[in-house]
Amino acid sequence: MDELIIIGGGLAGTEAAWQAANAGITVKLFEMRPKVSTGAHETDQLAELICSNSLGSDQPDRAAGILKAEMRLLNSFVLSCAEETALPAGGALAVDREKFAALITARISAHPNIQVIREEVTSIPSGPVIVASGPLTSPALAAAIEQITGQDHLFFFDAIAPIVNAETIDTSIAFRASRYEFENAAEDGGDYLNCPMTEEEYDLFVSELVNAERIHLESFEGLPGKEKQAGHKLFFEGCLPVEVIASRNPLSLAFGPLRPVGLRDPRTNRRPHAVVQLRQDNLAKTLFNLVGFQTNLTFPEQKRVFRLIPGLANAEFVRYGQMHRNTFIYSPALLDETLQFHTQPDLFFAGQIVGVEGYMGNVATGLVAGLNAVRHIKGQSLLEFPVQSVTGALLHYISHASPADFQPMKANFGILPPLQFRPPGRVDRGRAYAKRALESIRNMQIESS
C-alpha cells in the first residue's frame, strides 16, 4: 500500500490524514506533543485549539460561512467533528475545545490506515510528505524547512485571549444577548454575555490598558536575532493584542472588538458606549472567553485591568492571555496553488505555515493537500480549485501575493474575483458570491480512482 508522511497533528494535518487514509493511502501522522511542548498547547490531544474556540461565521452570506459550505461539499472531517461538538455562538460555529480535540484524536487514532507517531520530526523525510507543522513549528524542523526553501522565514507574534470562570461574572451587570436579537432571542436570552460600558468606564479602561505593563517580546521564547530586524513584522494585523489596538486611537476599540452595535443594555434599554462580549468556551457553560481580547499584558496586569470591565470586578481567570511565535513561509515564491512545492513534487505544505489565517482556512488547505498528495501518489493530475470559490481564492492568494508585503490571509470577499453583476445590498452580494462559489465546487472533478 502507498504511504504518505504527514508532519503535524493540528487541524490541517488531521484533515489531510483523514482524506488520504479514506482514499486507501497508509498515513504516518507525526505529532511531537507530548514529548516536545510548544509552550502554548496545554494537552497532548490532536487538533487542540489555542487562540479561540470559534471557527468563525457560519452565515451563508459571509465568506467564512461560504468556506464552511464548500468544506461540507468536500466532506471535511474536521468540520464534521466541529459540528458534532458545537456550542451556541449566534451566527458563528464555536466548539467545546476539549470535546472537539478528543473526538478528532479518537477517530484519527482508530482509523485503520493511520498510524499516529508521537515523535519530533527534525528533517524533511524523503517520499510523499505533507508539512502541516503549524505556526509553532519546532526550531529544528524550522531550520530544516528553511534549508529546503532557501528563504528566510517570516515570524510574527500571535496572541490568545483570557478565559474566566462563569460563576465569577456578575450577571446583574453582564447580560445575555446576541447582536440585533431584541426579539425572538434564544430562550436563555442569547449566545453571548455582554459587559456594557459607559463612556466614563470605557475611557478609564482604555487609559489603564494602554499604560499597563507588557511582556517584553525580545525575551519571549528565545527570540532569534533575525526576528528583531526591521524587515520582520511583529504582529499579524488580523489578530492584534487589544492593548495595541487601543494605543492606535482611543476610540479604536469602541469601533472594533468593543463596538456596541446591535445590543441594548436591559437596565437602560439603550445602546451602551462600548461592550465587551464573552463567548461560551465549553459545553458545561462554566468557562467564557473574552472575545477579541488577545493580549500581551503581564498576568498581574491582566487581572487588574480586565477587572475594570463592568461585570468582571471579581472575575477568576482560569487562563490568562498569552503571546506565542508563529512561523510561516514565503508561499508565493515556494508553492503552487495545489500546495505542491515548486522544486520537489512529492512535498506539500498545509495549514497556517503556508500563510492562511483562521481555523477553517487551515482545514481547507489540509483537505486540498491531502487530496493532492493522494493524486500525486496515484500518478493523477492535481486538483486546481476555481478562484471563484473561497478555497480557490485562498490558494491563489498564498501562491501569487507579493512577497514584499505577504501576510496571513483569512477568508474574505476581497480576494474573490468581482461579481459580473454586483447586487446593491451586502446580504444579496454575499448570496451571489455563495451561489457562484458553490457551483464552481460542484462542477469540479474531485474523485480519485
N, C-alpha and C positions, 0 to 999 in steps of 0.2 A: 504494500500500500504506500502511496506517495506521502511524503512528510513535509510539514511546514513548522518552522520555529517562530514563535511569537514572543517578543520581549515586552513584558509589562501586563499586569493583570488589572488594569483600570477599565474605564468604560469602553475605550476604543479596542483594547486588547481582548477583552471578553467578547465583545461583539464580533470581532474578526475571527476569534477562535470558534465561536458557535457557527458562523456562516461557513467556514471551511470544513469543520467537522461534519456538519449536516450534508456537505457535498461529497463526503466519503474520504476526506483527507485526514491522515493522522496528524494531530496537533500536539506539539510540545509547548506548553504555555509557561514561561518563566516569570516568576514574581519573587523579588528579593525579600519582601517582608514575610515573616518577622525577623529573619536573620540579619537583615540590614534595614535600619529605620530611615525614614525620610525626614524626620523632625516635625512633620505636620500631620501625618496619619496617626491614628490612635489605636487601630486594631490590625489584625492580620487578614481581614476579610478582603476578597476581591471587590473591585468597584466601590470602594469606600469613598463617599462624598466628603469633601473637605470644606469648601467655601460656603455652600448653601445647600439646602435640601430641595430647592426649587429647580425644576428643569425648564423653567420659562413658560411663556404664554402657550395656552392650548387653544386659543381662539382661532377659528378657521380663516379669519381675515387678517391675521398677523403673520409676519414672516416666520417667527418661531413656531407658530401653530401649523403653518403650511409645511415646514420641515418635518414636524411630527407626523402629519398626514402622509407625506412621502415615505417616511420610515415605516408606517403601518402597511403601505402598499408593498414595501420591500421586505416585510416580515422581520422587522428588527427584534432581536432577542432582548436587548436591554430595555427597549421601550415597553415591551410586554411585561417585563418584570416591574418596571416603574408603575405601570397602570394597576398591577396587582397589589402594590403596596402604597397606593396613592392616599394622600391626606386632603382634606378640604383646603383649598387655596384660591377661592374665587375663580378667575379665568385662567389660572396657571396650573401646571402639573407639578405638585410637590409630593415628596415621598417620606415615609418613615425611614430615616437613614439606616438604622440597624436592620430592619426587616428587609429592606431593599438589598443591601450588601449580602445579608445571609442567604437570601433567595438566589441571587446570582452565583454566590460561592457554591451553594449546594448543587445547583443544576449544572454548572460547569464541571464540578468535581465528579458528578455522576455520569457525565457523557462518556460513552464507551470509546470514542475517538479522541478524547482529550486527556492528556497527562499534565497535571499541574506540578511544576518543579519549583520548589522553594529555594532558589539559589540566585545570587547576583551574577549577572552577565557582565563581563568586563571587556569583551571584544565582540565584534560582529562575526557571527558564525558564517560558514560557507553554506551554500544551498539556499533554497527559498526561505526568506526571512521577512517578518514584519516587525519593525521597530515601533513600538507603541509605549515607550517607557515614560511618557508624560513629562510634565513641567518640572518634576522633581527627580529627573534622571540623575543617577549616582555620578560622582566625579569621574570614576574610572570609565564608565560607559560613555559619559560625555566626551572624554578625551578620545575614546575610540571612534565616536561619531565624527568628531572634529578632524581626526586623521583621515577618514574616508571622504568627508565632504570637501576638505581643503579650504574651508571657510571658517571665519570666526563665528562663534555663536553670538546671538543677541541674548542679553539677560535683562530681566526686569523683575521687580518685586511685586507680588500679588498679596492681597490682604484678605483675611477671613473675619466674619462678624461674630460678636459675642452671643452667647446663649444664656438665658436667665430661667430660673425656677418659676413656673407658673404661679405657685402658691404665694410667691413674694411680690406679685404685681398687684397694685392697688386698683381693684376693679370699680371702686367708687369714682375713680378718675378715668382710667382706661376703659374704653367702650368697644364692644364688638360691632364690626361693620365691614362691608366691602364697598368699594367706591361706587357711588351712584345708586346703591341699593337702599333708597329711602323707604321704598315699599317692596313688598314681596321678597324680603330678605330671607336668609336661611332661618330655620326655627330658632337657632341659638343666637341670632342677630347678625351673623356674618362670619367670614372666614379669618378675619384679622382682628387683633387687639390694637386699638389706636390710642396713642397718648397725645392729647391735644395741648398745644402751647399758645399762650397769649403772646402778643408782641414783646412784652417785657420779659417773659420767661424765655422766649426764643433768643432775644438779644443777649441775655445773661449766659445762656448755654453756649452760644457761638463765641462769645468773648472768652469764656473759660476753655472751650475746646481748642481754639487756635493758639492759646498760650500754654496749653498743657505740655508736660514733658513727654518726649517721644523717645523711642528706642533708636539708638544710633545705628544707621544702616551699614556704615562701613565696618562695623564689628559683627554684623549679623551673618551667621552661617559661614564664617571664614571667607568673607567677600574677596574674591581674587582681584589682583591689582587691575587687570584689564577692564573689570566691570566698573571701576571708578573713573574711567576715562570719559571725556566729554561726549564721545560719539555714541555712548550706550544709554538708552532710555531707562530711567529709573522705575517709572510706573507705567502700567498699561492704562490708557485713558478710560477704558470701559469699566475699570474696577479700581477707581481711586480711593484711597483712605478718606474717611469722612472729614478728617481734620484738614486734608489737602484741599478738598472741595471748598470747605468753609474759608480757608485762608485766601482763596482767589477773589472772593467777594462776599460781604456779609449776608447778602440775600441769596447766594447760590444754593444753599440747602433748601430754602423755602420754595425755590423754583425747581429743585431737583428731588432728591430722595425724601425730603420732608414736605413736599408740596401737599396742600390740604384739599385739592380739588376733589369733588365728588363725595365729601364727607361732612357730616354735621355732628357737632358735639351735642349729645342728648340733654345735657344740663342747660344749654342755652338755645338749642335748635338753630345755631348759627355755625357757619364755617369757621374753624379755628384759623389762627395766623399761620400755624405750621402743625404738622402731625408726624410723630414717629410711629411707624407701623411695626408690629410684632407678628411674625408668622409661626404657626404651629410647627414644631420640629419633630414630634414623634406621635405615634398613634394614640398613646395614652394621654395626650394633651397635658403632659407635665412639664414640657420644655418649649420655650419660644425663642426664636432668634430675632435680633434687631435688623430689620430689612434695610439694606443699603449702608450698614454701619461697619464696613471693613475699616480696620484701624491699625495704626502703628503706635498708639499711645502705650506707655508703660502700664502694667497691670494695676498698680495703685491709682494711677490717674484715670484709668477707665472706670474703676469703681467710683471715684469721686465725681468725675464729670458726668458720667451717664446716669448717676443717681439724681442729677439735676433735672432730668426729664420727668415731667409730671406723671405720676403713677409708678415710677421706679425708685422712689426715695429709699425704699428698703429692699431693693432687688438683690437677690442672691445670684451671683454669676457662676454658673456651672462650667462655663468655658469662656475665657477671655479672647478677644480678637488677637490675631497674630499675623505676622508677615512671613512669607516664605519665598524663596527664589524660584522663579520659573525660567525655563530654558526653551528656546525654540530656534529652529534652523532657518536659514535664508531659503525658504522653499522656492521662490521664483527662479533662483539660479540652480536649483538642485532637483526639482521634482516635475514630472509631467502631471497633467490633470488626472491621470489614472492612479496617482500616488506612487508610481514607479520611479526609482532613482535613475537619473539621466544616464549614468555610465555603468550601471550594474543592474541588468534587467530582472534578476531574481531578488532584488532588495526593494522593499516597500516601507513607507513611513505612514503613521496614522496617529490621530489624537492631537492633543494640544501642542505637541512638539512641532507640528507642521505649520502652525500659525492660525488655527481656528480657535474661536473663543465660545464658551458656553458648552454645557454638558451635552446637549443634543448634537451640536456641531462635531464634538469628539466622537459620539456614537456613529454619526453619519460617515465620518472618514474611516472608522473601524470597519463598518459594513462594506464600504467600497474597497478598502484594501483587502479584506477577506475574500470578497468575490473575485477581485482581480488576481490575487495570488493563486486562487484555485484555477482560474482560466490560464494563467501563465504555466502552472504545473501541467495542465492538460493540453498545452500547445494551442490554445484558442486565442482569438483576438480579445484584447482587453476592453472593458466597458468604458465608454466615454459618456458621461452624463450630460444631458442637454442643459445649456446655460439658462434656459427658461425655468428650470427647476431651482429651488433654493440649494439643494445638494450640489448641482452642477455649477451654480454661481459661486458657491464657496470654493469648490475645487478650481474653478477658473481664476478666482482672486488669488489664491495662495500660489498658483503657478505662473501668474502673469503680473502681479503687483510690482511696483518699483522697489527694488531692494533698498533704495536710499531712505525711504520712509515706511518700510514694511512693519506693520503691527498686527497682532492677532485680530481677526475679524469674526464677528458673530453674525448670525442670520439677520438680514435686513433687506428691505426693498431697494436700497441704494446700489446694491451690487447686481441687481437683476436688469436685463435689458428693458428699455422703456416699452410700455404697452402701445400697441398700434393705435388703439383708441383709449384715451385716458378719461375715465369717469370723474366727475367733479368731486364727489364725496369720498372721504377716506375709507369708509367701510366698503363702498362699491368698488373702489380701486383695489382694496385687499382681496375682495372676492374675485375680481378679474385676474389678479396675479395668481390666486389659488387655482382657478379653473385652468389657466394656461399651464401652470406648473404640474398639476396632477395629470393632465392629459399627456404632457411630454414624458412623464414617468411611465404611464400606462402603455405608451407606444414603443417603449424600449424592449429589445430582445435580450432578456436577462438570463434565462435558464441556461445552465451549463450541463452538457451531457457527460 
